[in-house]
Amino acid sequence: MSERIDIPGTTLFDGAQARKGYALNKMCYSFNEAANRQAFVADEDAYCARFGLSPQQREAIRERNVLKLIAAGGNVYYLAKFAGIFGLDVQDLGAQQTGTTKDEFKARLVAARG
């Protein structure tokens, strides 16, 4: 196994992060079903407790803070399921991660394509 790479300002989703975020990502995956999304909206605390989220994960959920969710072990692809409850998509998440507006983030993506 290779040595862990450190990229300043970036939380790498590796095995340790996957283990740390298992409950959070499992909960977010559950949002594939409309009934689960409704249950979350009806009683967020009870829904999070059902999956055993850590205090760090619970705080990040309450704050709707993507960077904190990633630091708590969240995988952006599962977090997109959570964001979808609020009408957000992966580009909204990317904008929050980079501290830009969604339009600025989309422009950066287009510019990077060259």
C-alpha positions in Angstrom: 0.0 0.0 0.0 1.4 3.4 -0.9 2.0 6.2 1.5 -0.8 8.7 2.2 -0.6 11.8 0.0 -1.1 15.1 1.7 -2.8 17.8 -0.5 -3.2 21.0 1.6 -6.8 22.0 2.0 -8.1 18.6 0.7 -9.6 15.8 2.6 -8.8 12.6 0.8 -11.5 9.9 0.8 -9.4 6.9 1.7 -10.0 3.8 3.8 -9.8 5.7 7.1 -12.3 8.3 5.9 -14.5 5.5 4.5 -14.6 3.8 7.9 -15.1 7.2 9.7 -18.0 8.1 7.4 -19.7 4.8 7.1 -22.8 5.8 9.2 -23.1 9.1 7.4 -22.7 7.7 4.0 -25.1 4.9 4.8 -27.7 7.4 5.9 -27.2 9.5 2.8 -27.5 6.4 0.6 -30.9 5.8 2.2 -32.2 9.0 0.7 -32.5 7.2 -2.6 -36.0 6.3 -1.3 -38.6 9.1 -1.1 -40.0 7.7 2.2 -36.6 8.0 3.8 -36.2 11.6 2.6 -39.6 12.4 4.1 -38.7 10.7 7.4 -35.5 12.8 7.6 -37.4 16.0 7.0 -40.1 15.1 9.5 -37.6 14.3 12.3 -34.0 15.0 11.4 -32.6 14.2 14.9 -34.4 10.8 15.1 -33.3 9.9 11.6 -29.7 10.7 12.3 -29.9 8.8 15.6 -31.2 5.8 13.7 -27.9 5.6 11.8 -25.7 6.4 14.8 -24.1 9.5 13.4 -21.2 10.9 15.5 -21.4 14.3 17.1 -19.1 15.7 14.4 -21.3 14.3 11.7 -24.5 15.5 13.4 -23.2 19.0 13.7 -22.2 19.1 10.0 -25.6 17.8 9.0 -27.3 20.5 11.1 -25.1 23.2 9.6 -25.5 21.8 6.0 -21.7 22.3 5.8 -20.2 20.3 2.9 -16.6 20.8 4.1 -17.4 19.6 7.6 -19.4 16.6 6.1 -16.4 15.6 4.1 -14.1 16.0 7.1 -16.5 13.8 9.0 -16.0 11.0 6.4 -18.7 12.0 3.9 -18.2 11.0 0.3 -19.5 13.7 -2.1 -21.5 11.2 -4.2 -23.5 10.1 -1.1 -23.6 13.7 0.2 -25.3 14.6 -3.1 -28.3 12.4 -2.0 -28.5 14.5 1.2 -28.2 17.8 -0.8 -30.9 16.7 -3.1 -33.4 16.9 -0.3 -32.9 20.6 -0.4 -33.0 20.9 -4.2 -29.2 21.1 -4.5 -26.9 19.2 -6.8 -23.2 18.3 -7.0 -22.3 21.6 -8.6 -23.9 23.4 -5.6 -21.7 21.2 -3.4 -18.6 22.0 -5.5 -19.4 25.7 -5.2 -19.6 25.4 -1.4 -16.3 23.5 -1.3 -14.5 26.1 -3.3 -16.1 29.2 -1.7 -17.6 30.3 -5.0 -21.1 30.8 -6.4 -22.6 28.0 -8.4 -22.2 30.0 -11.6 -18.6 30.8 -10.8 -18.0 27.1 -10.1 -19.6 26.1 -13.4 -17.4 28.6 -15.2 -14.3 27.1 -13.6 -15.4 23.7 -14.8 -15.9 24.9 -18.4 -12.6 26.8 -18.3 -10.8 23.6 -17.1 -12.1 21.7 -20.1 -10.1 23.9 -22.3 
